[in-house]
Amino acid sequence: MRGVITGREVMSNLWLVWREFGFGCLCRCLWACVLDRRATFLELAIKIAGSES
C-alpha cells in the first residue's frame, strides 16, 4: 500500500472522496495537488485541530 496519494488518483476519484469524506477533504486533497505537497490521505482526510498546514 502506498501512503501517498497522487494527483491522478484524486482526480479519478473526485466523486468518491466528496461522497465518503466530504467537501472539506476534497478541497484539502486538491490543494495538496496544487501545491505538489506529499501527504498521506489520512493526513488530508482528518483535519487535526490546531494544524496550520
PyMOL Python script that loads the backbone (N, CA, C, O; Angstrom):
from pymol import cmd

cmd.read_pdbstr("""\
ATOM      1  N   MET A   1       0.841  -1.175   0.000  1.00  0.00           N
ATOM      2  CA  MET A   1       0.000   0.000   0.000  1.00  0.00           C
ATOM      3  C   MET A   1       0.887   1.239   0.000  1.00  0.00           C
ATOM      4  O   MET A   1       1.818   1.349   0.797  1.00  0.00           O
ATOM      5  N   ARG A   2       0.594   2.148  -0.881  1.00  0.00           N
ATOM      6  CA  ARG A   2       1.317   3.417  -0.895  1.00  0.00           C
ATOM      7  C   ARG A   2       0.649   4.362   0.086  1.00  0.00           C
ATOM      8  O   ARG A   2      -0.578   4.407   0.180  1.00  0.00           O
ATOM      9  N   GLY A   3       1.453   5.113   0.810  1.00  0.00           N
ATOM     10  CA  GLY A   3       0.897   6.043   1.779  1.00  0.00           C
ATOM     11  C   GLY A   3       0.601   7.401   1.200  1.00  0.00           C
ATOM     12  O   GLY A   3      -0.077   8.209   1.835  1.00  0.00           O
ATOM     13  N   VAL A   4       1.095   7.672   0.006  1.00  0.00           N
ATOM     14  CA  VAL A   4       0.932   8.996  -0.590  1.00  0.00           C
ATOM     15  C   VAL A   4       0.007   8.889  -1.795  1.00  0.00           C
ATOM     16  O   VAL A   4       0.216   8.052  -2.672  1.00  0.00           O
ATOM     17  N   ILE A   5      -1.013   9.736  -1.835  1.00  0.00           N
ATOM     18  CA  ILE A   5      -1.914   9.739  -2.977  1.00  0.00           C
ATOM     19  C   ILE A   5      -1.308  10.588  -4.082  1.00  0.00           C
ATOM     20  O   ILE A   5      -0.491  11.474  -3.831  1.00  0.00           O
ATOM     21  N   THR A   6      -1.716  10.305  -5.288  1.00  0.00           N
ATOM     22  CA  THR A   6      -1.234  11.088  -6.419  1.00  0.00           C
ATOM     23  C   THR A   6      -2.370  11.962  -6.943  1.00  0.00           C
ATOM     24  O   THR A   6      -3.544  11.710  -6.676  1.00  0.00           O
ATOM     25  N   GLY A   7      -1.996  12.980  -7.686  1.00  0.00           N
ATOM     26  CA  GLY A   7      -2.998  13.848  -8.291  1.00  0.00           C
ATOM     27  C   GLY A   7      -3.936  13.080  -9.203  1.00  0.00           C
ATOM     28  O   GLY A   7      -5.133  13.362  -9.262  1.00  0.00           O
ATOM     29  N   ARG A   8      -3.386  12.112  -9.910  1.00  0.00           N
ATOM     30  CA  ARG A   8      -4.207  11.294 -10.807  1.00  0.00           C
ATOM     31  C   ARG A   8      -5.263  10.525 -10.008  1.00  0.00           C
ATOM     32  O   ARG A   8      -6.416  10.435 -10.428  1.00  0.00           O
ATOM     33  N   GLU A   9      -4.878   9.982  -8.878  1.00  0.00           N
ATOM     34  CA  GLU A   9      -5.835   9.242  -8.051  1.00  0.00           C
ATOM     35  C   GLU A   9      -6.929  10.152  -7.503  1.00  0.00           C
ATOM     36  O   GLU A   9      -8.096   9.765  -7.450  1.00  0.00           O
ATOM     37  N   VAL A  10      -6.554  11.345  -7.103  1.00  0.00           N
ATOM     38  CA  VAL A  10      -7.548  12.301  -6.610  1.00  0.00           C
ATOM     39  C   VAL A  10      -8.519  12.663  -7.725  1.00  0.00           C
ATOM     40  O   VAL A  10      -9.734  12.630  -7.528  1.00  0.00           O
ATOM     41  N   MET A  11      -7.995  13.005  -8.883  1.00  0.00           N
ATOM     42  CA  MET A  11      -8.843  13.423  -9.992  1.00  0.00           C
ATOM     43  C   MET A  11      -9.759  12.302 -10.482  1.00  0.00           C
ATOM     44  O   MET A  11     -10.889  12.560 -10.895  1.00  0.00           O
ATOM     45  N   SER A  12      -9.278  11.069 -10.437  1.00  0.00           N
ATOM     46  CA  SER A  12     -10.105   9.957 -10.914  1.00  0.00           C
ATOM     47  C   SER A  12     -11.142   9.518  -9.884  1.00  0.00           C
ATOM     48  O   SER A  12     -12.046   8.749 -10.210  1.00  0.00           O
ATOM     49  N   ASN A  13     -11.023   9.992  -8.658  1.00  0.00           N
ATOM     50  CA  ASN A  13     -11.954   9.598  -7.601  1.00  0.00           C
ATOM     51  C   ASN A  13     -12.584  10.797  -6.894  1.00  0.00           C
ATOM     52  O   ASN A  13     -12.889  10.719  -5.704  1.00  0.00           O
ATOM     53  N   LEU A  14     -12.782  11.900  -7.607  1.00  0.00           N
ATOM     54  CA  LEU A  14     -13.341  13.108  -7.002  1.00  0.00           C
ATOM     55  C   LEU A  14     -14.684  12.848  -6.323  1.00  0.00           C
ATOM     56  O   LEU A  14     -14.885  13.213  -5.164  1.00  0.00           O
ATOM     57  N   TRP A  15     -15.591  12.218  -7.047  1.00  0.00           N
ATOM     58  CA  TRP A  15     -16.927  11.988  -6.504  1.00  0.00           C
ATOM     59  C   TRP A  15     -16.879  11.084  -5.269  1.00  0.00           C
ATOM     60  O   TRP A  15     -17.592  11.324  -4.295  1.00  0.00           O
ATOM     61  N   LEU A  16     -16.060  10.070  -5.309  1.00  0.00           N
ATOM     62  CA  LEU A  16     -15.956   9.152  -4.184  1.00  0.00           C
ATOM     63  C   LEU A  16     -15.408   9.862  -2.945  1.00  0.00           C
ATOM     64  O   LEU A  16     -15.937   9.687  -1.848  1.00  0.00           O
ATOM     65  N   VAL A  17     -14.370  10.648  -3.112  1.00  0.00           N
ATOM     66  CA  VAL A  17     -13.793  11.384  -1.976  1.00  0.00           C
ATOM     67  C   VAL A  17     -14.836  12.324  -1.402  1.00  0.00           C
ATOM     68  O   VAL A  17     -15.002  12.393  -0.184  1.00  0.00           O
ATOM     69  N   TRP A  18     -15.547  13.056  -2.265  1.00  0.00           N
ATOM     70  CA  TRP A  18     -16.556  14.004  -1.801  1.00  0.00           C
ATOM     71  C   TRP A  18     -17.683  13.282  -1.072  1.00  0.00           C
ATOM     72  O   TRP A  18     -18.096  13.701   0.009  1.00  0.00           O
ATOM     73  N   ARG A  19     -18.176  12.202  -1.660  1.00  0.00           N
ATOM     74  CA  ARG A  19     -19.309  11.473  -1.077  1.00  0.00           C
ATOM     75  C   ARG A  19     -18.960  10.832   0.260  1.00  0.00           C
ATOM     76  O   ARG A  19     -19.754  10.895   1.199  1.00  0.00           O
ATOM     77  N   GLU A  20     -17.797  10.224   0.360  1.00  0.00           N
ATOM     78  CA  GLU A  20     -17.439   9.470   1.558  1.00  0.00           C
ATOM     79  C   GLU A  20     -16.758  10.304   2.644  1.00  0.00           C
ATOM     80  O   GLU A  20     -16.891   9.999   3.829  1.00  0.00           O
ATOM     81  N   PHE A  21     -16.029  11.354   2.251  1.00  0.00           N
ATOM     82  CA  PHE A  21     -15.232  12.098   3.233  1.00  0.00           C
ATOM     83  C   PHE A  21     -15.606  13.566   3.341  1.00  0.00           C
ATOM     84  O   PHE A  21     -15.163  14.245   4.267  1.00  0.00           O
ATOM     85  N   GLY A  22     -16.411  14.071   2.415  1.00  0.00           N
ATOM     86  CA  GLY A  22     -16.903  15.436   2.496  1.00  0.00           C
ATOM     87  C   GLY A  22     -16.133  16.424   1.633  1.00  0.00           C
ATOM     88  O   GLY A  22     -15.048  16.152   1.120  1.00  0.00           O
ATOM     89  N   PHE A  23     -16.760  17.588   1.506  1.00  0.00           N
ATOM     90  CA  PHE A  23     -16.211  18.638   0.660  1.00  0.00           C
ATOM     91  C   PHE A  23     -14.881  19.167   1.192  1.00  0.00           C
ATOM     92  O   PHE A  23     -13.983  19.482   0.411  1.00  0.00           O
ATOM     93  N   GLY A  24     -14.751  19.267   2.506  1.00  0.00           N
ATOM     94  CA  GLY A  24     -13.505  19.761   3.094  1.00  0.00           C
ATOM     95  C   GLY A  24     -12.323  18.872   2.768  1.00  0.00           C
ATOM     96  O   GLY A  24     -11.240  19.366   2.455  1.00  0.00           O
ATOM     97  N   CYS A  25     -12.518  17.584   2.836  1.00  0.00           N
ATOM     98  CA  CYS A  25     -11.454  16.636   2.498  1.00  0.00           C
ATOM     99  C   CYS A  25     -11.087  16.756   1.027  1.00  0.00           C
ATOM    100  O   CYS A  25      -9.909  16.729   0.669  1.00  0.00           O
ATOM    101  N   LEU A  26     -12.091  16.888   0.184  1.00  0.00           N
ATOM    102  CA  LEU A  26     -11.833  17.041  -1.245  1.00  0.00           C
ATOM    103  C   LEU A  26     -11.005  18.300  -1.508  1.00  0.00           C
ATOM    104  O   LEU A  26     -10.062  18.273  -2.298  1.00  0.00           O
ATOM    105  N   CYS A  27     -11.357  19.389  -0.851  1.00  0.00           N
ATOM    106  CA  CYS A  27     -10.601  20.639  -1.011  1.00  0.00           C
ATOM    107  C   CYS A  27      -9.159  20.485  -0.543  1.00  0.00           C
ATOM    108  O   CYS A  27      -8.237  20.963  -1.203  1.00  0.00           O
ATOM    109  N   ARG A  28      -8.961  19.822   0.592  1.00  0.00           N
ATOM    110  CA  ARG A  28      -7.589  19.611   1.088  1.00  0.00           C
ATOM    111  C   ARG A  28      -6.782  18.755   0.128  1.00  0.00           C
ATOM    112  O   ARG A  28      -5.597  19.011  -0.083  1.00  0.00           O
ATOM    113  N   CYS A  29      -7.412  17.735  -0.458  1.00  0.00           N
ATOM    114  CA  CYS A  29      -6.716  16.880  -1.430  1.00  0.00           C
ATOM    115  C   CYS A  29      -6.330  17.667  -2.671  1.00  0.00           C
ATOM    116  O   CYS A  29      -5.203  17.566  -3.155  1.00  0.00           O
ATOM    117  N   LEU A  30      -7.270  18.452  -3.182  1.00  0.00           N
ATOM    118  CA  LEU A  30      -6.974  19.241  -4.368  1.00  0.00           C
ATOM    119  C   LEU A  30      -5.910  20.286  -4.082  1.00  0.00           C
ATOM    120  O   LEU A  30      -5.039  20.534  -4.916  1.00  0.00           O
ATOM    121  N   TRP A  31      -5.976  20.900  -2.909  1.00  0.00           N
ATOM    122  CA  TRP A  31      -4.981  21.906  -2.542  1.00  0.00           C
ATOM    123  C   TRP A  31      -3.590  21.267  -2.438  1.00  0.00           C
ATOM    124  O   TRP A  31      -2.598  21.865  -2.854  1.00  0.00           O
ATOM    125  N   ALA A  32      -3.522  20.068  -1.888  1.00  0.00           N
ATOM    126  CA  ALA A  32      -2.246  19.361  -1.798  1.00  0.00           C
ATOM    127  C   ALA A  32      -1.702  19.062  -3.194  1.00  0.00           C
ATOM    128  O   ALA A  32      -0.491  19.105  -3.413  1.00  0.00           O
ATOM    129  N   CYS A  33      -2.594  18.760  -4.138  1.00  0.00           N
ATOM    130  CA  CYS A  33      -2.164  18.522  -5.520  1.00  0.00           C
ATOM    131  C   CYS A  33      -1.628  19.802  -6.146  1.00  0.00           C
ATOM    132  O   CYS A  33      -0.601  19.783  -6.824  1.00  0.00           O
ATOM    133  N   VAL A  34      -2.315  20.901  -5.921  1.00  0.00           N
ATOM    134  CA  VAL A  34      -1.890  22.185  -6.492  1.00  0.00           C
ATOM    135  C   VAL A  34      -0.520  22.581  -5.955  1.00  0.00           C
ATOM    136  O   VAL A  34       0.331  23.062  -6.702  1.00  0.00           O
ATOM    137  N   LEU A  35      -0.313  22.375  -4.657  1.00  0.00           N
ATOM    138  CA  LEU A  35       0.958  22.741  -4.025  1.00  0.00           C
ATOM    139  C   LEU A  35       2.043  21.700  -4.234  1.00  0.00           C
ATOM    140  O   LEU A  35       3.187  21.899  -3.825  1.00  0.00           O
ATOM    141  N   ASP A  36       1.686  20.582  -4.875  1.00  0.00           N
ATOM    142  CA  ASP A  36       2.615  19.467  -5.076  1.00  0.00           C
ATOM    143  C   ASP A  36       3.174  18.990  -3.734  1.00  0.00           C
ATOM    144  O   ASP A  36       4.362  18.693  -3.603  1.00  0.00           O
ATOM    145  N   ARG A  37       2.295  18.926  -2.759  1.00  0.00           N
ATOM    146  CA  ARG A  37       2.659  18.525  -1.400  1.00  0.00           C
ATOM    147  C   ARG A  37       2.505  17.020  -1.246  1.00  0.00           C
ATOM    148  O   ARG A  37       1.476  16.453  -1.614  1.00  0.00           O
ATOM    149  N   ARG A  38       3.517  16.386  -0.708  1.00  0.00           N
ATOM    150  CA  ARG A  38       3.427  14.954  -0.426  1.00  0.00           C
ATOM    151  C   ARG A  38       2.740  14.777   0.916  1.00  0.00           C
ATOM    152  O   ARG A  38       3.229  15.251   1.941  1.00  0.00           O
ATOM    153  N   ALA A  39       1.619  14.100   0.903  1.00  0.00           N
ATOM    154  CA  ALA A  39       0.846  13.890   2.118  1.00  0.00           C
ATOM    155  C   ALA A  39       0.103  12.566   2.000  1.00  0.00           C
ATOM    156  O   ALA A  39      -0.250  12.135   0.902  1.00  0.00           O
ATOM    157  N   THR A  40      -0.124  11.941   3.117  1.00  0.00           N
ATOM    158  CA  THR A  40      -0.931  10.729   3.102  1.00  0.00           C
ATOM    159  C   THR A  40      -2.394  11.130   3.056  1.00  0.00           C
ATOM    160  O   THR A  40      -2.764  12.234   3.456  1.00  0.00           O
ATOM    161  N   PHE A  41      -3.210  10.228   2.569  1.00  0.00           N
ATOM    162  CA  PHE A  41      -4.645  10.515   2.512  1.00  0.00           C
ATOM    163  C   PHE A  41      -5.187  10.723   3.920  1.00  0.00           C
ATOM    164  O   PHE A  41      -6.059  11.566   4.130  1.00  0.00           O
ATOM    165  N   LEU A  42      -4.683   9.970   4.876  1.00  0.00           N
ATOM    166  CA  LEU A  42      -5.154  10.111   6.256  1.00  0.00           C
ATOM    167  C   LEU A  42      -4.898  11.518   6.786  1.00  0.00           C
ATOM    168  O   LEU A  42      -5.748  12.084   7.472  1.00  0.00           O
ATOM    169  N   GLU A  43      -3.735  12.087   6.474  1.00  0.00           N
ATOM    170  CA  GLU A  43      -3.437  13.457   6.890  1.00  0.00           C
ATOM    171  C   GLU A  43      -4.450  14.442   6.308  1.00  0.00           C
ATOM    172  O   GLU A  43      -4.859  15.391   6.976  1.00  0.00           O
ATOM    173  N   LEU A  44      -4.840  14.213   5.087  1.00  0.00           N
ATOM    174  CA  LEU A  44      -5.766  15.117   4.411  1.00  0.00           C
ATOM    175  C   LEU A  44      -7.210  14.851   4.783  1.00  0.00           C
ATOM    176  O   LEU A  44      -8.014  15.781   4.850  1.00  0.00           O
ATOM    177  N   ALA A  45      -7.550  13.600   5.027  1.00  0.00           N
ATOM    178  CA  ALA A  45      -8.935  13.244   5.324  1.00  0.00           C
ATOM    179  C   ALA A  45      -9.342  13.680   6.731  1.00  0.00           C
ATOM    180  O   ALA A  45     -10.500  14.030   6.960  1.00  0.00           O
ATOM    181  N   ILE A  46      -8.423  13.662   7.646  1.00  0.00           N
ATOM    182  CA  ILE A  46      -8.721  14.017   9.026  1.00  0.00           C
ATOM    183  C   ILE A  46      -8.056  15.341   9.357  1.00  0.00           C
ATOM    184  O   ILE A  46      -6.832  15.434   9.456  1.00  0.00           O
ATOM    185  N   LYS A  47      -8.873  16.349   9.523  1.00  0.00           N
ATOM    186  CA  LYS A  47      -8.340  17.660   9.874  1.00  0.00           C
ATOM    187  C   LYS A  47      -7.981  17.636  11.352  1.00  0.00           C
ATOM    188  O   LYS A  47      -8.844  17.442  12.208  1.00  0.00           O
ATOM    189  N   ILE A  48      -6.716  17.832  11.640  1.00  0.00           N
ATOM    190  CA  ILE A  48      -6.238  17.792  13.026  1.00  0.00           C
ATOM    191  C   ILE A  48      -6.372  19.180  13.627  1.00  0.00           C
ATOM    192  O   ILE A  48      -5.922  20.161  13.035  1.00  0.00           O
ATOM    193  N   ALA A  49      -6.983  19.270  14.794  1.00  0.00           N
ATOM    194  CA  ALA A  49      -7.190  20.556  15.464  1.00  0.00           C
ATOM    195  C   ALA A  49      -5.837  21.224  15.723  1.00  0.00           C
ATOM    196  O   ALA A  49      -4.905  20.600  16.229  1.00  0.00           O
ATOM    197  N   GLY A  50      -5.756  22.493  15.366  1.00  0.00           N
ATOM    198  CA  GLY A  50      -4.530  23.250  15.576  1.00  0.00           C
ATOM    199  C   GLY A  50      -3.517  23.097  14.467  1.00  0.00           C
ATOM    200  O   GLY A  50      -2.454  23.715  14.520  1.00  0.00           O
ATOM    201  N   SER A  51      -3.816  22.296  13.467  1.00  0.00           N
ATOM    202  CA  SER A  51      -2.875  22.107  12.353  1.00  0.00           C
ATOM    203  C   SER A  51      -2.952  23.306  11.427  1.00  0.00           C
ATOM    204  O   SER A  51      -4.039  23.730  11.033  1.00  0.00           O
ATOM    205  N   GLU A  52      -1.786  23.854  11.078  1.00  0.00           N
ATOM    206  CA  GLU A  52      -1.730  25.013  10.215  1.00  0.00           C
ATOM    207  C   GLU A  52      -1.457  24.655   8.768  1.00  0.00           C
ATOM    208  O   GLU A  52      -1.466  25.548   7.920  1.00  0.00           O
ATOM    209  N   SER A  53      -1.216  23.396   8.441  1.00  0.00           N
ATOM    210  CA  SER A  53      -0.876  23.022   7.063  1.00  0.00           C
ATOM    211  C   SER A  53      -2.060  22.573   6.274  1.00  0.00           C
ATOM    212  O   SER A  53      -1.924  22.227   5.100  1.00  0.00           O
TER     213      SER A  53
END
""", "prot")
cmd.dss("prot")
cmd.show_as("cartoon", "prot")
cmd.util.cbc("prot")
cmd.orient("prot")
